[in-house]
Amino acid sequence: MARPVPHPSLHLATTDFSSTPHSLPCMTWSVPSITAKRPMPGRAFSVNFLVGIGLFLFATISVPGATRLEPESTPTTTRWPMEYMSGVLWGVGGGATPLTYTLAPQILTVRCPPIREWPMLGGTLLYSTRLSLLLEPVITGPENYFIGTAAAGYLEWFAPSKRYSIFFAGGGGFGWMDSKGYEIAGAQGQDFVLNWLLNLGLRANTRSGWQWTVSLYFQHISNRNMDKINPGLNALGPMLGLSRRF
C-alpha cells in the first residue's frame, strides 16, 4: 500500500519511537510569545496634550508681526496683578485613579507684565506668564491635601472697550501630598508629585481697578512613575477669582 504524502504547507517534526511499543509520532509546534506593556493610566493624554500646549505658547514668542511691549507704551506693563482664585474640582477619571476625589483649590497667583502683543478682532492679544501657589484641601479622597507651585504661559485677549477679557493658561509645576497608595488601592504612591494645568476663563475689569474672573480649571497630578504606584489624578471644575494690579 502506498504511503500518504504530507501536505507541503505542513511542517511536522517527527520523532521515531519504534523502540517503544505502541508509540506514535510526536508533533512539535512552536508558538511565539507576545509581551504587551500595560499603558500608563492617563499619562499619554495628559503629558502629550500639555506638552503640545507648552510648545504653542513658546512658539508665540517668536511669531512675526508681534510687538514687544515697552514700559512707556502701556502703563499697565509695569504692574504685577495679584489674583486669588477659589473653587472646586472633581475627579474625572480619564485613565487615572478610579477613586472618587473632590478638591477645594485655593490659588494665589502673580501675573508677570506682558511680553508681546498682537492686534486681534479689534482688540489686543497679550502674551505673558504667571506663577501660582496651590493650596488644595482634599474634601473627598484618601489623601488630605495637596500643596504645590506652578508656572504657566498666559494668553489674554482684551475687548476694544477693555472692560472684559478672555484668557487661557497652560503649564505645570510640582508639590506634595500625604500619599496613601501603600494603604489604599487607587491612592497616590508618593508624597512628591508633579502637576499640569489648563485654565480658560473670562475676566471683567472694573473702573476701580479690581477684576473679577470666572473660569474652568483642569489639573493633572502624578509622580511620573518615580514610584511603582502611580494611578494619577485628573480633576476638573469651576473657579472664581478676584484680582488687582499693584
Protein Blocks (a to p, Z undefined) as FASTA:
>chain_A
ZZddddfkbccddddfklpghiacdddddddddddddddehklmmmmmmmmmmmmmmmmm
mgghiacddfklpmklmpccddddddddddehjopafbdcdddddddddddddfbdcdee
hiacdddddddddddddfbdjblbdcddddddddddddfklmaccdddddddddddddfk
lmbghiafbfbdcddddddddddddfkopacddddddddddehhpafbdgbpaddddddd
ddddZZ
